[in-house]
């Protein structure tokens, strides 16, 4: 549904603070885990945070149709990350299987299994 990002420029070894806003379209019988990755231009992960929504306090199985969930993540950039432009990707997966939840556009078409939110610049 949306997101808030505290900064678009970070220091190597710094922390990105991100709040994701999810809207439940229906009831879910599966508890999903959210992933937040910070990727370089070659899709290498330089920052990662995987957690059930709300650090486990807001499981997807408890979401009500139409409910908006605010879900906060702090993601540390690895201290050996090279300076440059990085992209933030998010999505959900089933922890037991690793199977990612598909991303469906407004036309009902599957368009992948992740969403690219935006870019951040990492500096020394």
C-alpha positions as CSV (number, residue, x, y, z in Angstrom):
1,X,0.0,0.0,0.0
2,X,2.8,2.4,0.8
3,X,6.0,3.1,2.8
4,X,7.9,5.8,4.7
5,X,11.7,5.9,4.5
6,X,13.7,8.0,7.0
7,X,16.6,8.8,4.7
8,X,17.8,8.2,1.1
9,X,21.5,8.7,2.0
10,X,23.3,6.4,4.5
11,X,26.8,5.9,5.8
12,X,28.4,2.5,5.3
13,X,27.5,0.5,8.4
14,X,24.5,2.7,9.0
15,X,20.9,1.8,9.5
16,X,17.9,2.3,7.2
17,X,14.6,2.9,9.0
18,X,11.6,1.9,7.0
19,X,7.8,1.6,7.8
20,X,5.7,-0.5,5.4
21,X,2.0,-0.1,5.2
22,X,0.1,-3.2,4.3
23,X,-3.7,-3.4,3.5
24,X,-5.3,-6.7,4.1
25,X,-7.5,-7.6,1.1
26,X,-8.9,-10.7,2.8
27,X,-8.3,-13.1,5.6
28,X,-5.1,-15.2,5.4
29,X,-4.7,-18.7,6.7
30,X,-0.9,-18.6,6.3
31,X,1.5,-16.6,8.5
32,X,4.0,-14.9,6.2
33,X,7.5,-13.4,6.9
34,X,8.4,-10.0,5.5
35,X,11.8,-9.6,3.8
36,X,13.6,-6.3,3.3
37,X,16.8,-6.4,1.2
38,X,19.2,-3.6,0.3
39,X,20.7,-4.6,-3.1
40,X,23.5,-3.3,-5.2
41,X,23.4,-3.1,-9.0
42,X,24.2,-6.8,-9.3
43,X,21.5,-7.9,-6.9
44,X,23.9,-8.7,-4.1
45,X,22.4,-8.2,-0.6
46,X,24.2,-5.6,1.6
47,X,21.5,-5.3,4.2
48,X,18.7,-7.7,5.1
49,X,15.9,-8.0,7.7
50,X,13.4,-10.9,7.7
51,X,10.7,-10.9,10.3
52,X,7.0,-11.6,10.7
53,X,5.1,-8.3,10.6
54,X,5.5,-6.3,13.8
55,X,8.5,-8.5,14.9
56,X,5.9,-11.3,15.3
57,X,3.2,-9.3,17.1
58,X,1.1,-8.7,13.9
59,X,0.9,-12.1,12.2
60,X,-0.8,-12.1,8.8
61,X,-3.2,-14.7,10.0
62,X,-4.7,-12.0,12.3
63,X,-5.2,-9.3,9.7
64,X,-8.8,-8.3,9.0
65,X,-10.1,-7.4,5.5
66,X,-9.6,-3.7,4.9
67,X,-7.2,-3.3,7.9
68,X,-4.1,-1.2,7.3
69,X,-1.0,-2.4,9.1
70,X,2.0,-0.2,9.9
71,X,5.1,-2.4,10.0
72,X,8.5,-1.0,11.0
73,X,12.0,-2.3,10.1
74,X,15.5,-1.2,10.8
75,X,18.0,-2.6,8.3
76,X,21.8,-2.3,8.9
77,X,24.1,-1.8,5.9
78,X,27.1,-4.1,6.1
79,X,30.2,-2.2,7.2
80,X,32.1,-3.5,4.1
81,X,29.5,-2.3,1.6
82,X,31.0,-0.3,-1.2
83,X,29.7,3.3,-1.7
84,X,27.1,3.6,-4.4
85,X,23.5,3.4,-5.3
86,X,21.4,0.6,-3.8
87,X,17.8,-0.4,-4.3
88,X,15.3,-1.6,-1.5
89,X,13.3,-4.7,-2.3
90,X,10.5,-6.1,-0.1
91,X,8.1,-9.0,-0.2
92,X,6.7,-11.8,1.9
93,X,7.4,-15.5,2.1
94,X,6.2,-18.6,3.9
95,X,9.0,-19.4,6.5
96,X,8.5,-23.1,6.4
97,X,9.0,-23.5,2.6
98,X,10.7,-20.2,1.6
99,X,8.0,-19.8,-1.1
100,X,7.5,-16.1,-1.8
101,X,4.0,-14.6,-2.0
102,X,3.3,-13.5,-5.6
103,X,2.9,-9.8,-6.3
104,X,-0.3,-9.1,-8.2
105,X,-1.0,-5.9,-10.1
106,X,-4.4,-4.1,-10.3
107,X,-5.3,-6.1,-13.4
108,X,-4.9,-9.3,-11.4
109,X,-1.7,-10.4,-13.2
110,X,1.3,-11.8,-11.3
111,X,4.2,-9.4,-11.8
112,X,6.9,-11.1,-9.7
113,X,7.6,-12.0,-6.1
114,X,9.1,-8.8,-4.9
115,X,8.5,-5.0,-5.0
116,X,11.3,-2.5,-5.6
117,X,10.6,0.5,-3.4
118,X,13.2,3.0,-4.2
119,X,16.9,3.8,-4.0
120,X,19.3,4.8,-1.3
121,X,22.9,6.1,-1.7
122,X,25.5,4.6,0.6
123,X,28.5,6.8,1.4
124,X,31.8,6.4,3.3
